[in-house]
Amino acid sequence: MNIVTLLPFIVLIGAMFLMTRSAKNKQRQAQSMRNEMQPGSGVRTIGGMYATVKEVHDDTVLLEVAPGVHAIYAKNAVGAVLPDDEYNRVVHGIDPDEDAADTPVVPDDASSLTEAADADSSADKVGLEKADQADDDAVEKADAADEADDEAGKTDAKKIDLGKDDAAAAAGTSEDEKRDGGTDAK
């Protein structure tokens, strides 16, 4: 046999070996992750449910899926063991970065509190005067627009108002002719 004819078979066998090796490596990592589960850690099942581990047995785990609700799952049903911050972010909506930004800064003395309050009150007074003037201008513009619409509506009504009697008179036919079988041509 020639080496050129054996080369495709050798490449195929090598590719299969590499694929099975990586799959076994992933299975080994998942198994070690499941064996390292401890009570109190947050997990995500392969079905996408988040729960807290209560007890770990040989092949099963007792999970608390809601406060006071416990369920027994196979260890293989655990898809991932989550870090505490990620579990709290997903389940409880607690973002650790957001909590650090929301904590107020406590000043060393009370003088900084009173100075800030005085500055805020003077800014509010100026803002109120400007807001009142803007509100008055907006009301005047709205009134002017309403008056213009009323005037336009009166003139349009005179031009467009063609009632049933006006239409019959314009066509030169009477109601009796229409009832007897006469028709309007449009």
C-alpha positions as CSV (number, residue, x, y, z in Angstrom):
1,M,0.0,0.0,0.0
2,N,1.0,3.5,-0.8
3,I,1.2,6.2,1.9
4,V,-0.8,8.5,-0.2
5,T,-3.8,6.2,-0.1
6,L,-3.5,5.8,3.7
7,L,-3.2,9.5,4.4
8,P,-7.0,10.3,4.3
9,F,-7.7,7.5,6.7
10,I,-5.0,8.6,9.1
11,V,-6.4,12.2,9.1
12,L,-9.9,11.0,9.7
13,I,-8.8,8.8,12.7
14,G,-6.8,11.7,14.1
15,A,-9.8,14.1,13.8
16,M,-12.0,11.6,15.6
17,F,-9.5,11.2,18.4
18,L,-9.2,14.9,18.9
19,M,-13.0,15.4,19.0
20,T,-13.6,12.6,21.5
21,R,-10.7,13.9,23.7
22,S,-12.3,17.4,23.9
23,A,-15.7,15.9,24.7
24,K,-14.3,13.8,27.5
25,N,-12.4,16.8,28.9
26,K,-15.7,18.8,29.0
27,Q,-17.5,15.9,30.7
28,R,-14.7,15.7,33.3
29,Q,-14.9,19.4,34.0
30,A,-18.7,19.2,34.5
31,Q,-18.4,16.2,36.8
32,S,-15.8,17.9,39.0
33,M,-18.0,21.0,39.1
34,R,-21.0,18.9,40.2
35,N,-18.8,17.1,42.8
36,E,-17.7,20.5,44.3
37,M,-21.3,21.6,45.0
38,Q,-21.9,22.6,48.6
39,P,-25.1,23.4,50.5
40,G,-25.9,27.1,50.1
41,S,-24.5,27.6,46.6
42,G,-26.7,28.8,43.8
43,V,-27.1,26.6,40.7
44,R,-28.8,26.6,37.3
45,T,-30.3,23.4,36.1
46,I,-30.1,22.2,32.5
47,G,-33.8,23.2,32.2
48,G,-32.9,26.8,33.1
49,M,-34.3,26.9,36.7
50,Y,-32.3,28.7,39.4
51,A,-32.2,27.2,42.9
52,T,-30.1,26.9,46.0
53,V,-28.4,23.7,47.1
54,K,-29.7,22.4,50.4
55,E,-28.2,18.9,50.6
56,V,-25.8,16.9,48.4
57,H,-26.0,13.1,48.2
58,D,-24.1,10.6,46.0
59,D,-26.3,10.8,42.9
60,T,-28.9,13.4,43.8
61,V,-29.2,17.0,45.2
62,L,-31.9,18.6,47.3
63,L,-32.6,22.0,45.8
64,E,-34.7,24.8,47.2
65,V,-36.5,26.2,44.2
66,A,-38.5,28.8,46.2
67,P,-38.7,29.7,49.8
68,G,-39.9,26.5,51.6
69,V,-40.2,24.5,48.3
70,H,-37.7,21.7,48.0
71,A,-37.1,19.3,45.1
72,I,-34.8,16.4,44.5
73,Y,-32.8,16.4,41.3
74,A,-30.1,14.2,39.8
75,K,-26.6,15.6,39.9
76,N,-26.5,15.4,36.2
77,A,-29.4,17.9,36.0
78,V,-27.3,20.7,37.4
79,G,-26.0,22.7,34.4
80,A,-23.8,25.2,36.3
81,V,-22.8,26.2,39.8
82,L,-23.0,30.0,39.9
83,P,-20.9,32.4,41.9
84,D,-22.8,34.2,44.6
85,D,-22.8,37.6,42.9
86,E,-24.2,36.2,39.6
87,Y,-26.8,34.1,41.5
88,N,-28.0,37.2,43.5
89,R,-28.1,39.3,40.3
90,V,-30.3,36.8,38.4
91,V,-32.6,35.6,41.2
92,H,-32.9,38.6,43.5
93,G,-32.1,41.4,41.1
94,I,-29.2,42.6,43.3
95,D,-26.4,44.2,41.3
96,P,-23.2,44.6,43.4
97,D,-21.8,47.4,41.2
98,E,-25.1,49.3,41.5
99,D,-25.2,49.0,45.3
100,A,-21.8,50.6,45.6
101,A,-22.9,53.7,43.6
102,D,-26.2,54.1,45.6
103,T,-24.5,54.4,49.0
104,P,-24.6,58.0,50.1
105,V,-21.4,59.8,51.0
106,V,-21.5,60.8,54.7
107,P,-19.9,64.2,55.3
108,D,-17.5,64.8,58.3
109,D,-19.4,67.8,59.6
110,A,-22.9,69.3,59.5
111,S,-21.8,72.5,57.7
112,S,-21.6,70.8,54.4
113,L,-25.2,69.7,54.8
114,T,-26.5,73.2,55.4
115,E,-24.5,74.8,52.6
116,A,-25.9,72.3,50.1
117,A,-29.5,72.9,51.3
118,D,-29.1,76.7,50.9
119,A,-27.7,76.3,47.4
120,D,-30.6,74.0,46.5
121,S,-33.3,76.4,47.8
122,S,-31.9,79.3,45.8
123,A,-31.8,77.2,42.7
124,D,-35.4,76.1,43.2
125,K,-36.6,79.7,43.5
126,V,-35.0,80.7,40.2
127,G,-36.3,77.6,38.5
128,L,-39.9,78.3,39.7
129,E,-40.0,81.8,38.3
130,K,-38.8,80.6,34.9
131,A,-41.3,77.7,34.9
132,D,-44.2,80.0,35.8
133,Q,-43.4,82.4,32.9
134,A,-43.0,79.4,30.5
135,D,-46.4,78.1,31.6
136,D,-48.1,81.5,31.0
137,D,-46.6,81.7,27.5
138,A,-47.8,78.2,26.7
139,V,-51.3,79.0,27.8
140,E,-51.4,82.2,25.7
141,K,-50.2,80.3,22.6
142,A,-52.8,77.5,23.1
143,D,-55.6,80.1,23.4
144,A,-54.5,81.9,20.2
145,A,-54.4,78.5,18.4
146,D,-57.9,77.6,19.6
147,E,-59.3,81.0,18.4
148,A,-57.7,80.5,15.0
149,D,-59.2,77.0,14.7
150,D,-62.6,78.4,15.6
151,E,-62.4,81.0,12.9
152,A,-61.2,78.5,10.3
153,G,-63.9,76.1,11.3
154,K,-66.7,78.7,10.8
155,T,-65.6,79.6,7.3
156,D,-65.0,75.9,6.3
157,A,-68.5,75.0,7.6
158,K,-70.1,77.6,5.3
159,K,-68.2,76.4,2.3
160,I,-68.6,72.6,2.8
161,D,-72.1,72.4,4.4
162,L,-74.2,70.7,1.8
163,G,-77.1,69.0,3.4
164,K,-79.5,66.5,1.8
165,D,-81.9,69.3,0.8
166,D,-79.2,71.3,-0.8
167,A,-77.9,68.3,-2.8
168,A,-81.4,67.5,-4.1
169,A,-81.9,71.1,-5.1
170,A,-78.6,71.2,-6.9
171,A,-79.3,68.1,-8.8
172,G,-82.7,69.4,-9.8
173,T,-84.7,66.3,-8.7
174,S,-87.2,65.9,-5.9
175,E,-87.6,63.3,-3.3
176,D,-90.7,61.9,-5.0
177,E,-88.8,61.1,-8.2
178,K,-86.2,59.2,-6.2
179,R,-88.8,57.1,-4.5
180,D,-90.5,56.2,-7.8
181,G,-87.4,54.7,-9.2
182,G,-85.4,57.8,-10.3
183,T,-81.7,57.6,-9.6
184,D,-79.0,60.2,-9.1
185,A,-76.0,60.1,-11.4
186,K,-72.8,60.8,-9.6
